[in-house]
Amino acid sequence: MNTSRRTFLAGGATLGLAMTAGCLEFVTGDAPLEFDAQRVAPSEATLAETGYNKQSIDQETIEETVDIGVEREIRAAFWLSTYTNELDYQGESREAGLFAAVSLPGMSILGQSFNPLEDMSHEELLDEFLAEAGEDDIENIEHDESFSLQILEADREVDLFVGETEMDGETVEVTIAVTSFEHEDDFIVLLGSYPDLLADEGPNIEVLMESIEHPA
């Protein structure tokens, strides 16, 4: 389990109100307030249908310092699951598509959310994910279009972005799909990417998004 630490200050709650909520150890500073997300993932049947295989399933934690009149600690456990579809290219196995599913707990105290991703646009979420995944070699990213998909029994807006990356010394265009929403007290982010040369991966990404289960 990997642990990262950020400082995220926010107002809107008072010490007295937090005590009435029964968070005494949190209020006195004796222990952090802990939140746990439920894992989100595509269905096994859809993974088999699209040819995507599990790359990694990780539960990680974020520790935040929040301000409820005094500074206190919260700890959030979130899930990151990634899947890839590979093909044979000139005798080598190459990644044809990537799908990632993230679930982060709501991190709400007395109606005040301390989730660092919740207010981010899809473009900001994409930048955050690419930086965390070490995929900062994708450049010139621009918004292409938006559309809706039925995910977890509701219409969710999906944004498509296009960018460029280098492969074997050549510039290759890449399409990236991103959506985010709240479900069952968790904040969910879904992301899929594929080179434009493999446009058939676009429908696969959409089917994977539509198939997700939460909790998985």
Secondary structure as the mmCIF struct_conf table of DSSP 4:
data_model
#
loop_
_struct_conf.conf_type_id
_struct_conf.id
_struct_conf.beg_label_comp_id
_struct_conf.beg_label_asym_id
_struct_conf.beg_label_seq_id
_struct_conf.end_label_comp_id
_struct_conf.end_label_asym_id
_struct_conf.end_label_seq_id
STRN STRN1 THR A 3 ARG A 5
BEND BEND1 GLY A 12 GLY A 12
HELX_RH_AL_P HELX_RH_AL_P1 LEU A 15 THR A 20
TURN_TY1_P TURN_TY1_P1 ALA A 21 GLY A 22
HELX_RH_AL_P HELX_RH_AL_P2 LEU A 24 THR A 28
TURN_TY1_P TURN_TY1_P2 GLY A 29 GLY A 29
BEND BEND2 ASP A 30 ALA A 31
STRN STRN2 LEU A 33 ASP A 36
HELX_LH_PP_P HELX_LH_PP_P1 ALA A 37 ARG A 39
STRN STRN3 ALA A 41 ALA A 41
HELX_RH_AL_P HELX_RH_AL_P3 GLU A 44 THR A 50
TURN_TY1_P TURN_TY1_P3 GLY A 51 GLY A 51
STRN STRN4 ASN A 53 ASP A 67
BEND BEND3 ILE A 68 VAL A 70
STRN STRN5 GLU A 71 TYR A 89
TURN_TY1_P TURN_TY1_P4 GLN A 90 GLY A 91
STRN STRN6 GLU A 92 PRO A 105
STRN STRN7 SER A 108 ILE A 109
TURN_TY1_P TURN_TY1_P5 LEU A 110 GLY A 111
STRN STRN8 GLN A 112 SER A 113
TURN_TY1_P TURN_TY1_P6 PRO A 116 ASP A 119
HELX_RH_AL_P HELX_RH_AL_P4 HIS A 122 GLU A 132
TURN_TY1_P TURN_TY1_P7 ALA A 133 GLY A 134
TURN_TY1_P TURN_TY1_P8 ASP A 136 ASP A 137
STRN STRN9 GLU A 139 ILE A 151
TURN_TY1_P TURN_TY1_P9 LEU A 152 GLU A 153
STRN STRN10 ALA A 154 MET A 167
TURN_TY1_P TURN_TY1_P10 ASP A 168 GLY A 169
STRN STRN11 GLU A 170 HIS A 183
TURN_TY1_P TURN_TY1_P11 GLU A 184 ASP A 185
STRN STRN12 ASP A 186 PRO A 195
HELX_RH_3T_P HELX_RH_3T_P1 ASP A 196 LEU A 198
TURN_TY1_P TURN_TY1_P12 ALA A 199 ASP A 200
HELX_RH_AL_P HELX_RH_AL_P5 GLU A 201 SER A 211
STRN STRN13 GLU A 213 GLU A 213
BEND BEND4 HIS A 214 HIS A 214
#
